[in-house]
Amino acid sequence: MNPSLPEDLPTLQAGDPSGRTALVLHGGGGPQTVAPIVGHLGATMHASAPTHPGWEGTARPEDIASIRDLAAAYLARLLDDGEHGVVLIGSSIGGWIALEMAVQAAADERCAGVIGAVIDIDGVGAVVEGEPVADFFALDARGLAEAAWHDPDRGYRDPAQLTDEQRAVQLSNGRTMAAVAGASMSDPTLLDRLATIDIPTLVVFGESDRIVTPAYGRAVAAAIPGAEFAEVPAAGHLPHLEAPDATWAVIDPFLARAR
């Protein structure tokens, strides 16, 4: 039996439900980290960002134990909903999920036409020689800000200022991420499997990202036939938060071409 998503996952949405669907996939920081993407795309599409099972206090079914499982579950939901030409936009591990969905769709004739384009924003998941993924789970709050933000002071969250509830959610999110993404946040088979992706793909990286570097992003893009790569200046791992206008300036033209 294929992994399946809970029916009641909290979801951020914007735009006309009758428009083209953009499935926005968040990273370890949770759905609030992709809220600006949902808001921006909602002007021209139906943008939807579900909370991954196990994040923000939601339940994670036992059959979702890896990124491959999560990708398969999202792909199955798109098939069940009769979707066509969906744009996948993923940030960090969300980028990994998006790429894995595209790989799985390319291998399944039932999925022909379901996914129309992919945008991977500072995605992890691949193993690139000489460009390791940072050891996220070993970083404290200051170290995470230094690695993930062009302006670390802007990204730093003092743990002492968190409420007990916020701290509990943060810890729970971390446990879920470790369970499905693994300590290395990578799959050694992914880079080679990217060659099967046959839809328009854009890889976007902040120039100051030290979770995964722009060189890592270029290697991922090079592994996907015809993929484009764009670097966002003065931004780190979350360019849509740190430099939104510059991020839209590379995403919007790609989406116009990928219609």
Secondary structure, 3 states (H helix, E strand, C coil): CCCCCCCCCCEEEECCCCCCEEEEECCCCCHHHHHHHHHHHCCCCEEEEECCCCCCCCCCCCCCCCHHHHHHHHHHHHHHCCCCCEEEEEECHHHHHHHHHHHHHHCCHHHCCCEEEEEEECCCECCCCCCCCCCHHHCCHHHHHHHHCCCHHHHCCCHHHCCHHHHHHHHHHHHHHHHHHCCCCECCCHHHHHHHCCCCEEEEEECCCCCCCHHHHHHHHHCCCCCEEEEECCCCCCHHHHCHHHHHHHHHHHHHHCC
